[in-house]
């Protein structure tokens, strides 16, 4: 019987997450499920699969999400897990490297989707932190110090870290999309 292993990891950068999944696969741990930072792996053969991650956008004209997934499955790509609009794919490594982008334009679109998503997540986290910091300051001012307020502030400090990481990743993805766009224009 093969074993299972659940690991908690948090990534703001999907490319680093993808690299980590591929390292795990090289060690013989194949992704089974993903939910909010919890990855469940089953023991398998080292290097059996290669993984990719995609943030889905709006469905292409005339192509539903179901049709898109069916198309990918016909090419040997398996949908392992989905969370929100994030999709985790794998394919047998013996079939060679794979990519879910057919051209520079689709890769640019993906970088832009990730940039917008991450910037929105970052701004939201920073806004939650700012609200809670103001709330905590009012508690201290009105009550002469409040352990509950300090707890709220400490917990939501995570929002600052998540916000900064998300904004940084979003900005990096935006810059990548621009750089790839310039390269594409030069080649044309």
C-alpha positions as CSV (number, residue, x, y, z in Angstrom):
1,X,0.0,0.0,0.0
2,X,1.3,3.4,-0.9
3,X,1.5,6.1,1.8
4,X,0.0,9.5,1.9
5,X,1.6,12.7,3.2
6,X,0.0,16.1,3.8
7,X,2.2,19.1,3.8
8,X,1.2,22.7,4.5
9,X,3.1,25.3,2.4
10,X,2.1,28.8,1.4
11,X,3.2,30.2,-1.9
12,X,2.6,33.7,-3.2
13,X,4.4,32.8,-6.4
14,X,2.9,30.1,-8.5
15,X,6.1,29.5,-10.4
16,X,7.9,28.6,-7.2
17,X,5.0,26.4,-6.2
18,X,5.2,24.6,-9.5
19,X,8.9,24.1,-9.1
20,X,8.3,22.7,-5.6
21,X,5.6,20.3,-6.9
22,X,8.0,19.1,-9.6
23,X,10.8,18.5,-7.0
24,X,8.3,16.6,-4.8
25,X,7.4,14.5,-7.9
26,X,11.1,13.8,-8.6
27,X,11.3,12.4,-5.1
28,X,8.3,10.2,-5.7
29,X,5.5,12.2,-4.2
30,X,2.6,12.7,-6.5
31,X,0.0,15.4,-5.8
32,X,-3.5,14.1,-5.0
33,X,-5.3,17.2,-3.6
34,X,-4.7,20.8,-2.8
35,X,-6.9,23.0,-0.4
36,X,-5.8,26.3,1.0
37,X,-2.1,25.5,1.4
38,X,-2.5,21.9,2.3
39,X,-1.0,19.5,-0.3
40,X,-1.7,15.8,-0.1
41,X,0.7,13.5,-1.9
42,X,0.7,9.8,-2.4
43,X,4.0,7.9,-2.7
44,X,4.7,6.9,-6.3
45,X,7.5,6.4,-8.7
46,X,10.2,9.1,-8.6
47,X,9.9,11.4,-11.6
48,X,6.7,9.8,-13.0
49,X,4.9,13.1,-13.4
50,X,5.5,16.7,-14.4
51,X,3.3,19.5,-13.0
52,X,2.0,22.8,-14.2
53,X,-0.3,25.4,-12.6
54,X,-2.7,27.8,-14.4
55,X,-4.9,30.6,-13.3
56,X,-7.9,30.3,-15.5
57,X,-9.4,33.4,-17.1
58,X,-12.8,33.9,-18.7
59,X,-13.6,31.0,-21.0
60,X,-12.5,31.6,-24.6
61,X,-15.3,32.4,-27.0
62,X,-17.2,29.1,-27.8
63,X,-15.0,27.1,-25.4
64,X,-16.4,26.2,-21.9
65,X,-14.2,25.3,-19.0
66,X,-15.4,21.7,-19.5
67,X,-14.4,21.7,-23.1
68,X,-11.0,23.2,-22.3
69,X,-10.4,20.5,-19.6
70,X,-11.5,17.8,-22.1
71,X,-9.1,19.1,-24.7
72,X,-6.2,19.0,-22.2
73,X,-7.1,15.5,-21.1
74,X,-7.1,14.4,-24.8
75,X,-3.5,15.5,-24.9
76,X,-2.6,13.4,-21.9
77,X,-2.8,16.2,-19.3
78,X,-4.6,15.3,-16.1
79,X,-6.5,17.8,-13.9
80,X,-5.3,16.9,-10.4
81,X,-6.9,19.7,-8.4
82,X,-8.7,23.0,-8.7
83,X,-9.1,25.8,-6.2
84,X,-11.0,28.9,-7.0
85,X,-9.6,29.6,-10.6
86,X,-6.3,27.8,-10.0
87,X,-5.9,24.5,-11.7
88,X,-3.1,21.9,-11.0
89,X,-2.2,19.8,-14.0
90,X,0.1,16.8,-14.4
91,X,1.3,14.6,-17.3
92,X,3.5,11.6,-17.4
93,X,7.1,12.8,-17.5
94,X,7.9,10.0,-20.0
95,X,5.8,12.0,-22.6
96,X,8.3,14.9,-22.4
97,X,8.0,18.4,-21.1
98,X,4.6,20.1,-21.4
99,X,3.2,23.6,-21.3
100,X,-0.4,24.7,-21.1
101,X,0.4,27.8,-23.3
102,X,0.5,27.4,-27.0
103,X,2.0,30.7,-27.8
104,X,3.5,34.0,-26.4
105,X,0.1,35.7,-26.4
106,X,-1.5,33.0,-24.2
107,X,1.5,33.2,-21.8
108,X,1.3,37.0,-21.7
109,X,-2.4,36.7,-20.9
110,X,-1.7,34.3,-18.1
111,X,1.0,36.5,-16.5
112,X,-1.5,39.4,-16.7
113,X,-4.3,37.4,-15.0
114,X,-1.9,36.3,-12.3
115,X,-0.7,40.0,-11.9
116,X,-4.3,41.3,-11.5
117,X,-5.3,38.5,-9.1
118,X,-2.2,38.9,-6.9
119,X,-2.4,42.7,-6.8
120,X,-6.1,42.4,-5.8
121,X,-5.2,39.9,-3.1
122,X,-2.3,42.1,-1.9
123,X,-4.5,45.2,-1.7
124,X,-7.2,43.3,0.2
125,X,-4.8,42.0,2.7
126,X,-3.2,45.4,3.3
127,X,-6.7,47.0,3.7
128,X,-7.7,44.3,6.3
129,X,-4.5,45.0,8.2
130,X,-5.0,48.8,8.1
131,X,-8.6,48.4,9.3
132,X,-7.5,46.1,12.2
133,X,-4.6,48.3,13.1
134,X,-7.0,51.3,13.4
135,X,-9.4,49.2,15.4
136,X,-6.6,48.1,17.8
137,X,-5.4,51.6,18.2
138,X,-8.9,52.7,19.2
139,X,-9.1,49.8,21.7
140,X,-5.8,50.9,23.3
141,X,-6.9,54.6,23.4
142,X,-10.4,53.9,24.8
143,X,-9.6,51.1,27.2
144,X,-6.1,52.0,28.3
145,X,-4.8,48.8,26.6
146,X,-6.6,45.8,25.5
147,X,-5.1,42.3,25.2
148,X,-7.8,41.4,22.7
149,X,-6.8,44.3,20.5
150,X,-3.2,43.2,20.7
151,X,-4.2,39.7,19.6
152,X,-6.2,41.1,16.7
153,X,-3.2,43.2,15.6
154,X,-0.7,40.3,16.0
155,X,-2.9,37.9,14.0
156,X,-3.6,40.4,11.2
157,X,0.1,41.2,10.9
158,X,0.0,38.1,8.7
159,X,-2.1,40.3,6.4
160,X,0.9,42.6,5.9
161,X,3.2,39.8,5.0
162,X,0.7,38.2,2.7
163,X,-0.1,41.6,1.2
164,X,3.5,42.5,0.5
165,X,4.2,39.0,-1.0
166,X,1.1,39.2,-3.2
167,X,1.8,42.7,-4.4
168,X,5.4,41.8,-5.1
169,X,4.4,38.7,-7.1
170,X,1.7,40.7,-9.0
171,X,4.2,43.4,-9.9
172,X,6.8,40.7,-11.0
173,X,4.2,39.0,-13.2
174,X,3.1,42.3,-14.7
175,X,6.7,43.1,-15.6
176,X,7.2,39.6,-17.1
177,X,4.1,40.1,-19.3
178,X,5.5,43.4,-20.5
179,X,8.9,42.0,-21.2
180,X,7.4,39.0,-23.1
181,X,5.2,41.4,-25.0
182,X,8.2,43.5,-26.1
183,X,10.1,40.4,-27.1
184,X,7.1,39.2,-29.1
185,X,6.9,42.6,-30.9
186,X,10.6,42.5,-31.8
187,X,10.2,39.1,-33.3
188,X,7.3,40.2,-35.5
